[in-house]
Amino acid sequence: IGFTGGGAGSGMVYLAGKQSHKMTNAEMIDHIVQLVEERAATLEAAPDAAE
């Protein structure tokens, strides 16, 4: 998960190294936290996570 500033109060979100979507800077932190938490839950639920 990545983010670059795009100017004019918004930026681009990158997922797996590829452009995904634009978002306002005001929403960005909460959005990135949500994406990280969702990914962490996915990884923890994976069969290999127990090892």
HUNORHU-V296036 format. One line per field, one symbol per residue. ss: DSSP state (H for helix, E for strand, L for the rest). psi: psi as a letter, one per 30 degrees, with the letter a starting at -180 (. if undefined). burial: # if it has 16 or more other ideal C-beta (glycine too) atoms within 10 Angstrom, else .. A space follows every 10 residues. Layout:
ss->???
psi->???
burial->???
//
This chain:
ss->LEEEEEELLE EEEEELLEEE EEEEHHHHHH HHHHHHHHHH HHHHHLHHHH L
psi->klkkkglhgl lkkkkhgkke llkleefeee eeeeeeeeee eeeffkefff .
burial->.......... #.#....... ..#....... #......... .......... .
//
